[in-house]
Amino acid sequence: MKLFLREHALLIIVQFLQMGIIFSIYWLDGYHNLMTALYSVFLAFFILGGYLVYQYLSRRHYYLRLSQPLESLDASIQTIEQSPISESLQKLLHTQYRHYQQQLYTVKKQQEEHLTFMDQWVHQMKTPLSVIELTVQNIDEPEFASIREELERMRSGLHTVLYMARLRAFEQDFHVKPVVLSHIINSVVHDNKRLFIRNQIYPEVRNCTPDITVETDEKWLFFMLSQLVINAIKYSAGKDTKGNKIVISYYLRNSEAVIEVIDRGIGIPVADIKRVFDPFFTGENGRGMRESTGMGLFLTKEAADRLGHGIELTTEVGSGTQVRIVFAAYQKLTSV
């Protein structure tokens, strides 16, 4: 109704002005029969009102359709009514819809081709990296230690790219099954042992409760926990603390199972806390590290959300950071 009144507001105003001008002309010309003049005005507005009522009733669905938001794109091409203006609008919407669908298909196809290429490229790069790693792993020269360090950085970067590509097709790339938390934690610690040694940081695993199994995707949980551990090492390495260590623990909290990664590093500034899970956000700490991409915590949070897990972060500048992965469902393992 509001849309209809806004569309015909000018017509109503013009009609009032027209009647006022005609009435004034007759009055100035000496015709002072007020009742006849008012009757003429009444007839004019009665005809106008009848026209407006007919227009509104005949195009009611049309105005309601324009004033209500669409629930889907397909709803935009449904037939409204048979009238010249609605038919023209319908043709325009059909044309626009077909054009949009064509563009969407083209962009989607290009994106799929790009993701396929990135996935294949990452897998192809793993082979030469493995060969180089095998070549230099038994050589103790200082320059080869630097090569091994750069190889680990390259491998970490390739994993980030691979999981970023997989995240876009997450529904086709996850498999939920029972996963033992102690096993996944030990695997992550072992996979990053060189990183711990190189940065002179000691990993401590604490099992605060009997072993726990949770329902999750093992591959994605390994990636998420690895990102948290790598971040903890990265932001603890520059802090001059003798015997610095990272504590990885798992425990029960009410009806939830929790994995917690605690470091004694530099902590996160208060101004950066709200944005640490944003893509490509490196923050004040990340700007001082050339390998910081700002994607680790973003991918971790995205994967956790899609798996139905929670991510919690608490930090204090100069004292360290605690990050927790929270599982809603768990099961205690009992030894036989």
TORTIKE-995195 format. One line per 2 residues: number of its first residue (from 1); for each residue x, y, z of C-alpha. Coordinates in Angstrom, 3 decimals. Example, Ala and Ser with C-alpha at 12.3 -4.5 7.8 and 13.67 -1.06 7.14 Angstrom:
1	12.300:-4.500:7.800; 13.670:-1.060:7.140 .
END
This chain:
1	0.000:0.000:0.000; 2.828:2.427:0.832 .
3	4.507:1.749:-2.505; 1.214:2.337:-4.332 .
5	0.634:5.665:-2.526; 4.209:6.825:-3.239 .
7	3.769:6.031:-6.926; 0.435:7.945:-7.213 .
9	1.221:10.768:-4.788; 2.040:13.192:-7.617 .
11	-1.229:12.380:-9.409; -3.240:13.102:-6.248 .
13	-1.382:16.387:-5.648; -1.936:17.500:-9.267 .
15	-5.622:16.668:-8.967; -5.927:18.820:-5.858 .
17	-4.126:21.714:-7.559; -6.287:21.364:-10.652 .
19	-9.518:21.457:-8.674; -8.255:24.414:-6.657 .
21	-7.359:26.362:-9.801; -10.712:25.641:-11.489 .
23	-12.622:26.542:-8.347; -10.649:29.815:-8.036 .
25	-11.307:30.763:-11.679; -15.053:30.271:-11.352 .
27	-15.104:32.129:-8.022; -13.198:35.118:-9.437 .
29	-15.462:35.134:-12.500; -18.460:35.774:-10.250 .
31	-19.853:32.288:-9.947; -20.541:32.007:-6.222 .
33	-22.783:28.938:-6.084; -20.686:27.104:-3.497 .
35	-22.774:23.929:-3.283; -22.613:23.289:-7.036 .
37	-18.847:23.900:-7.058; -18.307:21.563:-4.137 .
39	-20.472:18.936:-5.790; -18.302:19.180:-8.918 .
41	-15.175:18.800:-6.821; -16.717:15.806:-5.072 .
43	-17.496:14.121:-8.398; -13.954:14.738:-9.636 .
45	-12.394:13.208:-6.560; -14.924:10.369:-6.544 .
47	-13.812:9.446:-10.049; -10.166:9.785:-8.998 .
49	-10.778:7.581:-5.958; -12.504:4.960:-8.086 .
51	-9.562:4.953:-10.487; -7.047:4.584:-7.616 .
53	-9.042:1.765:-6.002; -9.231:-0.082:-9.322 .
55	-5.506:0.396:-9.911; -4.640:-0.861:-6.450 .
57	-6.919:-3.912:-6.538; -5.831:-4.917:-10.036 .
59	-2.114:-4.573:-9.178; -2.153:-5.530:-5.534 .
61	0.021:-8.632:-6.005; 2.421:-6.602:-8.105 .
63	2.925:-3.983:-5.361; 3.133:-6.602:-2.624 .
65	5.800:-8.442:-4.617; 7.886:-5.294:-5.046 .
67	7.629:-4.301:-1.381; 8.629:-7.711:0.077 .
69	12.171:-9.151:0.015; 12.826:-12.204:-2.154 .
71	13.366:-15.524:-0.414; 15.396:-16.902:-3.331 .
73	16.622:-15.964:-6.800; 14.071:-18.272:-8.404 .
75	11.287:-16.251:-6.780; 12.310:-13.221:-8.844 .
77	11.180:-14.841:-12.111; 7.756:-16.047:-10.997 .
79	4.816:-14.594:-12.916; 3.141:-11.710:-11.091 .
81	0.172:-10.671:-13.222; -0.771:-9.913:-16.804 .
83	-0.392:-6.175:-17.321; 1.912:-4.178:-19.631 .
85	4.235:-2.874:-16.912; 4.429:-6.181:-15.009 .
87	5.091:-8.126:-18.220; 7.912:-5.742:-19.146 .
89	9.369:-6.030:-15.660; 9.064:-9.805:-15.847 .
91	11.001:-9.921:-19.120; 13.715:-7.709:-17.626 .
93	14.010:-9.968:-14.574; 14.182:-13.102:-16.740 .
95	16.962:-11.574:-18.832; 18.861:-10.411:-15.763 .
97	18.440:-13.818:-14.096; 19.801:-15.697:-17.118 .
99	22.731:-13.280:-17.345; 23.473:-13.712:-13.643 .
101	23.294:-17.505:-13.864; 25.698:-17.508:-16.805 .
103	28.183:-15.297:-14.967; 27.851:-17.404:-11.811 .
105	28.510:-20.596:-13.755; 31.580:-19.061:-15.418 .
107	33.031:-17.824:-12.110; 32.313:-21.133:-10.388 .
109	33.988:-23.079:-13.174; 37.056:-20.820:-13.063 .
111	37.239:-21.185:-9.275; 37.024:-24.976:-9.469 .
113	39.760:-25.065:-12.111; 41.949:-22.804:-9.968 .
115	41.422:-24.953:-6.855; 42.154:-28.127:-8.822 .
117	45.354:-26.583:-10.147; 46.438:-25.441:-6.664 .
119	45.716:-28.870:-5.191; 47.726:-30.617:-7.891 .
121	50.550:-28.088:-7.631; 50.843:-28.548:-3.867 .
123	51.015:-32.329:-4.242; 53.619:-32.002:-6.990 .
125	55.762:-29.713:-4.821; 55.784:-32.245:-1.984 .
127	57.935:-34.657:-3.990; 60.930:-32.326:-4.644 .
129	60.734:-31.051:-1.071; 60.909:-34.611:0.239 .
131	63.865:-35.374:-2.011; 65.733:-32.254:-0.845 .
133	64.925:-33.069:2.781; 66.279:-36.614:2.439 .
135	69.402:-35.245:0.771; 70.320:-32.800:3.537 .
137	68.955:-34.485:6.672; 72.179:-36.361:7.490 .
139	74.551:-33.472:6.737; 75.544:-31.479:9.813 .
141	77.050:-28.462:8.065; 75.571:-25.102:9.236 .
143	74.432:-24.094:5.746; 72.443:-27.321:5.426 .
145	70.735:-26.602:8.745; 69.493:-23.378:7.214 .
147	68.247:-25.315:4.194; 66.341:-27.695:6.461 .
149	64.781:-24.733:8.253; 63.645:-23.189:4.976 .
151	62.297:-26.556:3.836; 60.102:-26.748:6.915 .
153	58.797:-23.263:6.226; 58.010:-24.235:2.634 .
155	56.274:-27.409:3.755; 54.198:-25.470:6.286 .
157	53.239:-22.951:3.628; 52.244:-25.696:1.188 .
159	50.064:-27.310:3.844; 48.353:-23.978:4.464 .
161	47.631:-23.560:0.746; 46.363:-27.130:0.486 .
163	44.013:-26.821:3.441; 42.806:-23.434:2.220 .
165	41.814:-25.109:-1.056; 40.194:-28.005:0.797 .
167	38.238:-25.634:3.010; 36.280:-24.388:-0.020 .
169	35.073:-27.935:-0.641; 34.921:-28.897:3.025 .
171	31.706:-30.932:2.744; 33.437:-33.294:0.306 .
173	36.694:-33.566:2.254; 35.909:-34.586:5.813 .
175	35.176:-37.871:7.535; 33.997:-37.896:11.145 .
177	35.102:-40.845:13.228; 36.307:-41.555:16.798 .
179	39.737:-39.998:17.386; 41.875:-40.578:20.482 .
181	43.152:-37.213:21.725; 46.426:-38.546:23.126 .
183	47.311:-40.132:19.790; 46.662:-36.972:17.782 .
185	48.614:-34.833:20.277; 51.623:-37.163:20.170 .
187	51.506:-37.171:16.369; 51.519:-33.360:16.247 .
189	54.415:-33.125:18.727; 56.437:-35.696:16.782 .
191	55.733:-33.969:13.452; 57.041:-30.668:14.843 .
193	59.981:-32.049:16.854; 62.584:-30.276:14.718 .
195	60.767:-27.001:15.178; 60.825:-27.498:18.956 .
197	64.541:-28.366:18.921; 65.555:-25.505:16.654 .
199	63.738:-22.951:18.812; 64.927:-24.584:22.082 .
201	61.396:-25.039:23.347; 60.281:-28.078:25.291 .
203	56.826:-29.634:24.667; 54.999:-30.946:27.707 .
205	51.913:-33.137:27.261; 49.572:-33.328:30.226 .
207	46.700:-35.789:30.446; 44.516:-34.384:33.183 .
209	41.972:-37.193:32.839; 41.867:-40.782:31.549 .
211	42.288:-41.024:27.795; 39.472:-39.494:25.770 .
213	38.112:-40.155:22.296; 36.054:-37.569:20.409 .
215	34.003:-37.551:17.230; 35.846:-35.438:14.674 .
217	37.805:-35.506:11.428; 41.314:-36.744:12.237 .
219	43.035:-34.967:9.354; 41.465:-31.584:10.104 .
221	42.052:-31.939:13.850; 45.725:-32.707:13.156 .
223	45.935:-29.557:11.030; 44.155:-27.370:13.618 .
225	46.312:-28.570:16.509; 49.451:-28.223:14.382 .
227	48.584:-24.596:13.640; 48.114:-23.859:17.340 .
229	51.415:-25.539:18.241; 53.324:-23.784:15.435 .
231	51.912:-20.423:16.523; 52.831:-21.147:20.140 .
233	56.419:-21.985:19.130; 56.658:-19.024:16.782 .
235	55.620:-16.450:19.375; 57.601:-18.075:22.200 .
237	60.911:-18.419:20.364; 61.843:-14.763:20.570 .
239	61.284:-14.547:24.298; 64.419:-14.941:26.387 .
241	63.212:-17.488:28.926; 65.438:-20.340:30.025 .
243	63.668:-23.668:29.883; 60.761:-22.222:27.913 .
245	58.103:-24.811:27.183; 54.689:-25.265:25.606 .
247	52.069:-27.235:27.484; 49.562:-29.309:25.520 .
249	46.870:-30.822:27.689; 43.519:-32.534:27.293 .
251	40.850:-32.763:29.951; 37.123:-32.799:30.666 .
253	35.193:-29.643:31.445; 31.637:-30.325:32.529 .
255	30.125:-32.151:29.522; 32.883:-31.151:27.103 .
257	36.310:-32.439:26.130; 39.056:-29.849:25.702 .
259	42.508:-29.690:24.096; 44.493:-26.731:25.410 .
261	47.751:-25.280:24.072; 49.528:-22.941:26.504 .
263	52.645:-20.946:25.734; 54.672:-18.455:27.764 .
265	55.374:-16.211:24.823; 54.843:-12.561:24.074 .
267	51.035:-12.685:24.152; 48.589:-10.816:21.911 .
269	47.925:-7.068:22.236; 44.412:-6.197:23.389 .
271	43.699:-4.283:20.174; 44.370:-7.417:18.078 .
273	42.367:-9.994:20.039; 39.062:-9.398:18.227 .
275	40.688:-9.830:14.811; 43.055:-12.767:15.321 .
277	40.624:-15.124:13.530; 40.204:-12.826:10.508 .
279	41.845:-13.968:7.252; 45.267:-12.452:6.461 .
281	45.344:-10.537:9.751; 48.875:-10.679:11.183 .
283	48.571:-8.057:13.895; 51.316:-6.232:15.714 .
285	53.249:-9.420:16.491; 52.957:-10.891:13.010 .
287	54.395:-7.818:11.310; 57.764:-8.586:12.837 .
289	57.864:-12.128:11.442; 58.356:-12.639:7.728 .
291	56.719:-16.097:7.675; 53.488:-14.886:9.277 .
293	50.570:-15.171:6.820; 47.596:-14.471:9.066 .
295	45.832:-17.633:7.806; 46.629:-20.206:10.516 .
297	44.057:-19.150:13.118; 41.536:-18.287:10.415 .
299	41.669:-21.793:8.935; 41.593:-23.304:12.413 .
301	38.477:-21.351:13.367; 36.745:-22.099:10.048 .
303	37.437:-25.832:10.305; 36.342:-25.925:13.954 .
305	33.079:-24.146:13.146; 32.271:-26.551:10.318 .
307	33.042:-29.567:12.495; 30.920:-28.196:15.316 .
309	33.847:-27.581:17.685; 34.530:-24.451:19.694 .
311	37.653:-22.283:19.744; 38.542:-20.251:22.837 .
313	41.474:-17.877:23.244; 42.784:-16.049:26.280 .
315	45.996:-14.064:26.363; 48.039:-11.578:28.333 .
317	50.769:-9.435:26.860; 54.159:-10.612:28.100 .
319	52.786:-13.711:29.819; 51.568:-15.946:27.003 .
321	48.475:-17.273:25.271; 46.080:-20.162:25.865 .
323	44.031:-21.573:22.991; 41.459:-24.328:23.468 .
325	39.617:-26.629:21.063; 36.332:-27.643:22.674 .
327	34.482:-30.832:21.703; 30.819:-31.191:22.597 .
329	30.820:-35.007:22.498; 33.443:-37.321:23.984 .
331	33.917:-40.816:25.340; 36.310:-42.035:28.012 .
333	38.583:-44.934:27.100; 39.011:-47.596:29.758 .
335	41.874:-50.030:29.800; 41.099:-53.737:29.892 .
END
